[in-house]
Amino acid sequence: MKKPILIVLHQEQSSPGRVGFELRKRGYSLDIRRPPLGDPLPDSAAHHSGMVVFGGPMSANDPDAWITDELRCIERFNQADVPYLGLCLGAQMLCRVVGARVYKHPEEETEIGYYDLSPTKAGLALSQQWGGDWPTQVYHWHREGFDLPKGAELLAEGRSFPHQAFRLGQHGYGLQFHPEVTYAMICRWTTRAFERMNHKGAQEPHEHRSGWFQHDHAVKLWLDGFLDHWLPAT
């Protein structure tokens, strides 16, 4: 029996989306926790095959007690060398754990919609190992970015936010973007958070929806290869 994957979500209606579906398809059960709603996090990484921390409207710099607890949990998984995947806020939290800065764009830019992604030389080499080309555009929903953690390997870059994907050690990954989104999730996000369409650099809701049809197939192919590489022997 495979040990479950710890899934950390940050809102009542949040979903692990396609990442959750793909993990279940690979035979993993999902241990879903929502720390902002009072769910406790495990004291040890020994009982999980990996940890995936998803996004949310809060900041990794917020002083809430649950964020401190979550950072400590991420640190436990990182120190135990258990596979970790941080998506948007989850990537920023990993940066906080290892001492890298998380901050807003100096010109108040945001990435809300589909934006260009450019793999680095290291990212291209890894993608050849896992057999999936990087997508040229990926889905974002954030207004904070991060410095590259010390010792991390930059895998992909962007324009307004240069650090888009990195690897820390052999099993820790941070992605500034959202490969988990489904079309239904995009429709829900652009409806419930419509006011954020006014943020600098944000795309219109119809651009989000049309972008999904244009770019999602490439994202799915990439994610398939990535997950097989991320969890090859657990």
C-alpha positions in Angstrom: 0.0 0.0 0.0 1.3 3.5 -0.9 1.3 6.0 1.9 -1.0 8.9 1.3 -0.1 12.3 -0.1 -0.6 15.2 2.3 -2.7 17.8 0.6 -2.8 21.3 2.1 -5.6 23.6 1.0 -6.4 27.1 2.3 -10.1 27.8 1.7 -13.3 25.8 2.4 -14.2 25.4 -1.3 -10.6 24.8 -2.6 -9.9 21.7 -4.5 -6.6 19.9 -5.5 -8.0 19.9 -9.0 -6.1 18.0 -11.7 -3.1 17.4 -9.4 -5.4 15.5 -7.0 -7.0 13.6 -9.9 -3.6 12.6 -11.3 -2.3 11.5 -7.9 -5.3 9.3 -7.3 -4.9 7.8 -10.7 -1.4 6.8 -9.7 -2.7 4.9 -6.7 -2.3 7.5 -3.9 -5.0 8.4 -1.4 -5.2 12.1 -0.4 -4.9 13.3 3.2 -6.6 16.7 2.8 -6.0 19.3 5.5 -7.2 22.9 5.7 -5.1 24.7 8.3 -7.0 28.1 8.2 -10.1 26.2 9.1 -8.5 24.5 12.1 -7.3 21.2 10.7 -4.1 20.1 12.4 -1.0 19.1 10.4 1.1 16.0 11.1 4.0 16.1 13.5 6.1 13.8 11.3 6.6 13.2 7.6 7.0 9.5 8.1 3.4 8.6 7.2 3.1 10.3 3.9 4.6 9.7 0.4 4.7 13.5 -0.3 3.2 16.9 0.5 1.5 19.3 -1.9 0.7 22.8 -0.7 -1.7 24.8 -2.9 -2.4 28.5 -3.2 -4.7 30.9 -1.5 -5.5 34.6 -1.1 -3.3 35.0 2.0 0.4 35.8 2.1 3.3 33.6 3.3 4.3 36.6 5.3 1.1 36.9 7.3 1.5 36.5 11.1 -1.4 34.0 11.6 -0.6 31.1 13.9 -1.7 28.6 11.4 0.8 29.9 8.9 3.6 29.4 11.4 2.4 25.9 12.0 2.3 25.2 8.3 5.8 26.5 7.8 7.0 24.2 10.5 5.3 21.3 8.8 6.9 22.1 5.5 10.2 22.3 7.2 9.7 18.8 8.7 9.0 17.4 5.2 12.0 19.2 3.7 14.4 18.0 6.4 13.1 14.4 6.0 13.7 14.7 2.2 10.1 13.6 1.5 8.8 14.9 -1.9 7.3 18.4 -1.6 5.4 20.3 -4.2 4.5 23.9 -3.6 2.0 25.7 -6.0 2.0 29.5 -5.8 1.5 30.2 -2.1 3.0 26.7 -1.4 6.1 27.7 -3.4 6.4 30.9 -1.5 6.0 29.1 1.8 8.9 26.8 0.9 11.0 29.9 0.2 10.1 31.3 3.6 11.1 28.1 5.3 14.6 28.2 3.8 15.1 31.9 4.4 14.3 33.4 1.0 12.3 36.6 0.6 8.6 36.7 -0.5 7.4 40.1 -1.6 5.1 42.1 -3.9 6.2 43.3 -7.3 7.9 46.8 -6.9 5.6 48.2 -9.5 2.5 46.5 -8.1 2.3 44.1 -11.1 0.3 40.9 -10.8 0.0 37.7 -12.8 -3.7 36.8 -13.0 -4.3 34.7 -16.2 -2.0 33.0 -18.7 1.5 34.3 -19.0 4.7 33.2 -20.8 7.0 30.6 -19.3 10.6 30.0 -20.4 12.6 27.0 -19.1 16.2 27.4 -18.1 19.0 25.2 -19.3 18.5 23.1 -16.1 14.8 23.0 -16.6 15.2 21.7 -20.2 17.6 19.0 -19.0 15.1 17.8 -16.4 12.2 17.9 -18.8 14.1 15.5 -21.1 14.4 13.1 -18.1 10.7 13.1 -17.4 9.6 13.1 -21.0 7.4 16.2 -21.2 8.2 19.6 -22.8 7.5 22.7 -20.7 4.4 24.6 -21.7 4.9 28.0 -23.2 2.1 29.6 -21.2 0.8 28.7 -17.7 -2.0 29.9 -15.4 -1.2 32.3 -12.6 -3.1 34.0 -9.8 -0.7 35.9 -7.6 0.7 39.4 -6.7 3.7 38.2 -4.8 6.9 36.6 -6.0 10.1 35.3 -4.3 13.8 35.4 -4.4 15.4 32.1 -5.5 16.3 30.1 -2.3 20.0 29.6 -1.6 21.1 26.3 -3.1 18.0 26.0 -5.3 18.1 25.3 -9.1 16.0 27.7 -11.2 14.0 25.7 -13.7 11.8 28.2 -15.4 11.5 32.0 -15.7 8.9 34.7 -16.4 8.8 38.3 -17.3 7.3 40.3 -14.4 8.1 37.6 -11.9 11.4 36.0 -13.0 11.4 33.0 -10.7 8.7 30.6 -11.9 9.9 27.1 -11.0 12.7 25.8 -8.9 14.0 22.6 -7.4 15.4 22.4 -3.9 17.4 19.2 -3.3 16.2 16.2 -5.1 12.5 16.1 -4.2 11.5 19.7 -3.3 9.8 21.8 -6.0 8.2 25.2 -6.1 6.0 26.4 -9.0 4.7 30.0 -9.1 1.9 28.9 -11.4 -1.2 26.6 -11.2 -1.0 23.3 -13.2 -3.9 22.0 -11.2 -6.6 24.3 -12.6 -9.5 22.8 -14.5 -11.9 24.8 -16.7 -14.5 24.8 -13.9 -11.9 26.1 -11.4 -11.0 29.0 -13.8 -14.7 29.9 -14.2 -15.2 29.8 -10.4 -12.1 31.9 -9.6 -12.9 34.6 -12.1 -16.5 34.8 -10.9 -15.9 34.8 -7.1 -12.8 37.1 -7.2 -13.9 39.3 -10.1 -12.7 42.4 -8.3 -9.1 41.2 -8.7 -9.5 41.6 -12.5 -8.7 45.3 -11.7 -5.2 44.6 -10.5 -2.3 45.8 -12.6 -1.5 43.3 -15.3 -4.5 41.1 -14.7 -6.3 39.6 -17.7 -10.0 39.8 -18.4 -12.1 36.7 -17.5 -12.7 35.8 -21.1 -8.9 35.7 -21.6 -8.6 33.2 -18.8 -11.2 30.9 -20.4 -9.8 31.1 -23.9 -6.3 30.7 -22.6 -7.3 27.4 -21.0 -8.5 26.0 -24.4 -5.3 27.2 -26.0 -2.7 26.1 -23.5 -4.1 23.5 -21.1 -3.3 20.4 -23.2 0.4 21.3 -23.1 0.2 21.9 -19.3 -1.5 18.5 -18.8 1.2 16.6 -20.8 3.9 18.4 -18.8 2.2 17.6 -15.5 2.0 13.9 -16.3 5.7 13.7 -16.9 6.5 15.9 -13.9 4.4 13.8 -11.4 5.9 10.6 -12.6 9.4 12.1 -12.0 8.4 13.6 -8.6 7.1 10.4 -7.2 9.0 7.7 -9.0 9.6 5.2 -6.2 7.1 5.9 -3.4 
